[in-house]
Every structure is written in structure tokens, then in C-alpha cells.
Amino acid sequence: MTPARAAGTLALVASAIVLLALTLRIAVASLSPLLLIIGRDFALPAAVVGLIGMAPPVAFALAGMVAPAIERRLGLERSVLIAAVVAAVMLGLRAAVVDAWTLLAATAGVFAAVGVANVLIPAVVKKYFPERIGLMTTVYTTTMAVATFTPPLVAVPLADAVGWRGSFAVWAVVALAAVVPWIAMSLRARASRADMVEEPRTSVLSRVVRVPQTWALVVTFAVNSSIAYGLFAWLPPLLIDVAGVDAATAGGLLALFAFMGLPVSLVVPLLVQRIGRTTPFYAAAVISGLLGAGGLLLAPTAATVLWVVLIGIPPLLFPMVLVLFGLRTRAHETAVALSGLVQSVGYGLAALMPLAIGLTHEITGGWTAALVLLGLAVACAVPAGIVVARRESIEDAWERRTGRTW
């Protein structure tokens, strides 16, 4: 391949990753701001709203189980293309729903597609940017962080202008734009046979599960996602009760919590690749998380903003794990298997945190148990960090443990 053609391919891949990253977060963040408006047209039972709230981690967990098998059968680029198409179609179908159950079905379809793409994008970065994994992980995690803020800011004004169905249609057009570069990538890969693994090996997953680093990454991912989903669901009412803030202030503090994902997405992947160590990031996540949870527990009114900022730092583990999918594997098929396992189990565990917080609050009538749960979840990152600190690939670790060649 000539240098010009290679540069053109990498530019195409970069644009495909960025546009898909926009879709991944738009799909998640564009619904909840409109639930009250949608409820004016048809009933949204609390049970259905609860299922919609649980849909992201559950769908992501299930998608993580099937994504590696899809990739082995169809190839990397075509698998991502199908996920992008399904996401765009399901986002479009959201604009045509007629009741709560069709809204739930379309939303589940969106999250299933997003879950598959979540698993495969780290492998795309590994395949096309093996020397720039940190940089490209920064690009797409930062894009996702920015896209998390955009829909909540503009979804309601957009719905006021064109209706909630029109608002969904706008996001579907954005998602459709992400499909175009993936079509081109799929055609190029098909022509060169570059998207096919030479010999699909179902044994990769069976080897990945035998490596301690894999399960340490599972725990790390579960800690990050538990804190994120638990507080996205419950931080506003928690702050209203324990810190005495009003609803508007609680909403602003939730936005501050979410905003913490932006600076960490900008710096963490690059720093992980540059310094080659993970211990400082685990230390920052654990110390800040424990201080934040402890502050909300012991002195919630003394420095509420500081406690929210501190509890918003542990999600730095998310971009760290994503970049490690590429840095701690030798082949993209190992990255796919590792990403699928870590995300499926991690999201599955994380789905329990919003439920656990809700149940403990219902039983006790307060938030002490919930904050203790959050602190315990953060503390689980300590043993995981000790295991992940070993600088070796998943393949190297398996070979060292078994004495056989991968």
C-alpha cells in the first residue's frame, strides 16, 4: 500500500471511529431528558421507565457475550458496520413508537447495537493504530464524553421546536452519518480480505478466561460502571436528602459528576501508554472515590461540590481499561475476546448497583448503606490494581502460566 493510500485509509478509520463514538453516547443520553415530554402523549409506567434505566448495562452485558462470535463469523469491519446500521435504524424507530412497550423495544435494540460496537471499537483501534493506541483511545473516549453532554443540553429545546419525534429523528440522522465511513471500510476490507482472521479460533476465549489479569480488568470495569450507573440513577435524590440542596442544584451537581469524564478521557489513555504503569491511576481512583463517598457520608454539607468532584474521579478507570484492551494484547482477536468478556461481566455486575442502592434506601429510609456500598465498590479496585500492575500481555501471561505457546 502506498503512503498516500495508507494515510487515506487511516483518515477514513479515524472518521469512522469518531462518528460512531458520537452515536454510542447519543443513543444512551438522548432519551431520558424527553421522558416527561413523551409522557404527555402516552403513559409511561414506572416499571417500564425502570426497565429502560436498566437497559444499558444489561444490553451491554449481553452484547459483550455475542460480539466476539459475530466478529469471528463476519469479520471486524462488517460486524461494526452492522452494529452502526442497527443503531441508526433503532434510533429512527424511536421516533415512530406508539406506546411505552414499543419505546422499550426500540431502546433495547439501540443499546444492543451500541453494546456490540463498544466491544469491537478497541479491536479496531488495535488493528489500525497499533502504535497510537493511547492517542486514538483518547480521541474516541473524549468524543463519547462530549456526546454525553450534548443531548441533555439540546434535546428538550429541540423537542420544543420540532416535537420529541423530530428530536429523535435528528439523532437518527447523526447515527446514519456514522454508517457511511463503515460501509467504505467494509468494502475495502472485503476487497483485501483484511477483515478476516486467518483461522477463527474459538479457543481464544477459553484461554483469556484463565488469565488473572482478565478478571482483574473485569473487576476494574465493574467498579467504574457501578459508580457511574449507580450515581447517574441516584445522585440527585441522595444530594437533596443528605446535603439539603434543591432539585435544580442537584441536577447541576449530577452534570458536574458527568463532566468529570471529559478531562480524564483527554489525558488517561495517553498517559497510560506513555508511562506504561497503571498503579497511579488506580491510586487516584480509589483515594478520590473513598474521600468522596466518605465526605458525603460524614460531612455532606461541608463541601458538597468537592465530594461530587472526588466521587466523579473513579470513572477514569473506564478509558484506562479501554486502552489496556489494546496495550495488553498481541492480536486483535485477543482484544475482541478480552473486551467482550470484560464488558459483558462488568456491565452485568454494574447493573446490580442502581438496584442495590434503591433497595437499601427503601429498607433503611436513608443513604448511609448506599454510600457504604459505593465505598466498598471503590475499594474492590485495590486488589484488581495489584494484579493489573504486572506489565505483560494476556498472551504472555497465558504462556507463562501454562508453559505452552499461544
N, C-alpha and C positions, 0 to 999 in steps of 0.2 A: 504494500500500500504506500502511495506517495505521501510525503509530508503534508501536502495540501489536503489530500483526501482524508488522511488520518485526523488532521485538525478539524475538518468539516464534520467528521463522524463524532468526535468528542464534543464539538459545539452542539450537535444535534442531541447527543445523550444528555448533556448538561441542561439544555432547554426542556427536554422531556422530563427529567427529574424534577426541575423547579416547578413546572406546570402541574405535574402530578402531586407534588408536595402541597401545592395550593389546594387541590381537590381533596386531599386526605383530611385536612383540617376544616375546610369549608363544609364538608359533609357532616362533620361532627358538631360544628359550632353554629350552623345556620338554622337549627330547628328550635332550640329551647327559647330564644328570645321571642318567638312568634306563637308560643303555645296559648297565651291568653287571647291573642287575636284570632287564632284558629278556633278557639273555644266559643267564639261568638257565632260561628257558622254551624258547628255540630258539637255534640257533647264529647268531652274528653274525660272519661272516668279516671279517678285517681290511680286505679290499678293499671290502666293502660299507660298512663304517664310514668308510673313507676317502672313498668317493663321497658318503656323507651329509655329511661335513665339507665337501666341495667344493660341495655342492648350493646353499647360499645364494647365494654370489656368482655362480655360473653361472646359476641360475634367475633371479636379479635382472637379470642382463645380458640374458638372452633376453626377459624380460618388458618390459624397457625398450624393446626394439625394436618390440614389438607393441602396447603400451599406447596410444600416440598414435593408431594406426589404429582400435583399439577405441573410443576416446573420440570420434573423428570420426564413427563409424558409429552409436553408441548414445547419445551424449551423456555429459556428465561424471558426473552423479549416478548414472545407471543403470550405467555402467561400474564405478564404485566399489562399488555395490550387488552386482553380480555377483561382483566380487573378494571382497567380505566373505562372501558366501554360500559360494563355493568354499572359502575358508579355513576356515570353520566346519565344512563337510562333511568336508573332508580331515582336519581335526583330530579329528573324530569317528571317521573311518575308521582313524586310528592306533590307536584302542582295540580295533579288530577284526582287526588284522593277524595273520597266521599264520606268517610267516617273514621272513627278512631282506629279501627282494626286495619283498614287499608293503609292508614298512615303508619301504623306499626309495621306492617308487612313491607312497605316501601323503605322505611327506615332500616329495618333489619337487612334488606337487600343491599342498601348503601354500605352499611357497616361491614357486611360480609366481604364485599369487594375491596373496601378500604383495608380490611384485615389482611387479605392476600397480598395487596400491594405493600403494606407495612413490612411483611416478611421478606419480600423479594427485592425491595429497593436497596438494602445493604449489599445484596449479592451483585446488583447492577453496578454499584459503586466499586465493589471489589474487582469486578471483571474489567471495567473500562478505565478505572482510575487507580490502579494498584499502587502507584507511587504518590497519589494525592488523596488517600482515603480520608485523612483528617479534614482537608480543605473541603471536599465535596460533601462530607457528612455535615460540616458547618453550614454549607450552602443550603442543604435541604432541611436540616433541623431548624435553622433560622427562618426559612420560608414558612415552615409549618407553624412556628411560634408567631410570626406576623399574621398569618392567615387565621390563627385562633382569635385574634383581636378584631379583625375586620368585620365578620358577620355580626357580632353583637353590637358593634357601633352603627352599622348602616342597615341592618335587617329591618328594624322597626320603621325608620324613615322611608325605606324603600317600599315596605308593605303599605304604609300610609299613602304613598304616591301611586303604586300600581297594584295594590292588593297583595295578600300573602301568597296567593298562587303566582302572581307575577314575580314576587321576590324569589320564590323557589325556582322559577324559570330562569331568572338571571344567573343563579348559582349553577344551574344545569348547563347553561351556555359556557360558563367558565370551565366546567368539567369537560365539556365537549372539546374545547380548545386543547385540553391536555391529551386528547386521544390522537390528534394529528401527528405529532412527532413520534408517538409509539407505533403508529402504522408504518411510518418511514423506517423506523428502527427494525421492526419485524420483517419488513421486506428485504432490507439489507442483510439481516442475519440469516434469513432463509436462503438468499442467493449465495451466501458464502458458507452456509452450514455452520456459522459460528455460534448459533444459539443452541446447538445440540451437544449435550455431554457425550463424549465418545462411547462410553459404556455406562448407561444408567445403573447405579449401584444402590440397591435398597439397603445394603449393609451399612451405609454411611450413618444413618440414624442410630443403628444398633451399636455403633462404635462411639458416637458422640455421647450417648447416654451413660457410658461407662467412665467418663472423664469427670473428675471432681469440679474442674473449672466450669463445666457446663452448668452444674447445679448451683454453683456459687453465682453464676450470672442469672440463673432463674430467680434466686432469692433477691438479688440486687434489683432485677426488673420488677419483681413483685413489690418490693419496698417502695420503689419510685411510684408505681402505678397505684398502690394502695393509698399513699399520701395524696396523690393528685386526685383520684376519683372520690376518696373519702371527703376531702375538703371542698372540692367543687360541689359536692352534694350538700354538705352540712355546715360549711364555714359561716355563711350569713346568719342562720339562726343561732349558732353557737356564740358568735360575737354579740348578737343582740342580747342574749341572756347573760353571758359572763362579763362582757365589757361594757354593757349598758349603752351601746351605740344604737342609732336609729337605722331603719331599713336602708335608707339611701347610703349612709356611711358604710354599712355592712357590705352593700353591693360594690362600693368603691374599693373596700379592702379586699374583696374577692378578686376584683380586677388587678389589684396590686399583687396578690398572690400569683395570679396567672401571668402577670408581666415578668415575674422573676425567671420564667422560662426563656425569655428573649436574650438577656445578657449571657446566660450560661450556654445557650445554643451557639452564640457567637464565638466563645472562647474555649469551651471544654474540648471539643473534638480536636482542634488544632494543638492544644496543649498536651492532650493525651498522646498524640502521635509524636510530638516534638520531644517531650521529656521521657516518654516510654514507661512511665510509672503511673499506677492507679491509686496508690495509698493516700496521697494528698487529697484526692477528690473524695474518697471515702471518708477521710477525716473531716473534711469541710461539711459534707452532707450530714454525718452523724452528729457532730458537735452542734451545728446550727439547728438541726432538727430537734435535738433534745432540749436545747435552750429555748427554742420557740414554743414547743409543747409545754415545757416546764413553766415558761413565763405566762402562758395563757391559763395554766392551772393554778399557779401560786400568786400571780400579780397581774391579772388580765387588764386592769385599768391603768397600770403604771406606765406602760409603754406599748400600747396595743399595736401600733404601726410596726414597731421593731419586732415584736413577736411574729407578726404576719410575714414580714420580710424574712425572718430566720426560718420559719416553717416552710417558706417558699424556696429555700435553697436545696433541700434534698432532691427535688426533681432534676438536679444536674446529673443524677445517675442515668437518666434517660439517654441524653446524647452520648454519654460515656459508654454505655452498653452498646449503642448502635455502632459507634466507631470500632469497638472491640470485635464485633462480628467480622469485620474485615481484617483488623490487625492481628487477631488471634487465630486465623485460619490460613491454610496454604492454598486451598482451591475454592472456587465459587460454589461448588456443590456442597462443600462442608459448611460454608457460610449460610447457605439456604437451610440446611438441616439444623444448624445451630440456632439461627434466627427463628425458624418455625417452632422449635421446641421451647426456647426461652420465652417467646412471646405468647405461645398458647398456654403454657403452665403459669407464666407470670400474670397474664391478664385474668386467667381463671381464678387465681388466688386473690387478685386485686378486686375482683367483683364482690368478694365477701366483705370488704371493708365498709362500704356505704351501708350494707345491711347490718353489720355488727354495730356500727355507730348508732344507727337508728334504733336497734333493739335495746342496746344498753341505755340509751336516753329514755326510751319508753319505760323500761323496767325501773330505772333509778330516779327518773324525773330530773336528772341533772346531767352535767357534761364531764364530770370527773373521770368516770370509767372510759369515756370516749377518748379523752386526752391521754390517759394511761395507755390505751390501746395504740394510739398514734406513736407514743414514745417507745413502746415495745417493738412496734414495726420498724421504726428507725434503727433501734438497737440491733435488729437482725442483720443489718448491713455489716456489722463488725466482723463476725466470722466469715461472711462472704468475701469481704475485702481482704482478709488474710489469705484466702485461697487464690483469689484473682491476682494478687500481687506477684505471683510467680510468672515470670515473663517467658512463656512458651506457648506455641500454638496448640490447638486441640489435637492435631495430628501428632505433634511431637510428644504430647502428654500421653496419648494412647500408646504410641510406640515404646515410650519409656516404661509404662506400666505392664505392657504385655510382652515386650521383647520381640515384637513382630513388626514388619514393615506395613505401613498404612496401605 
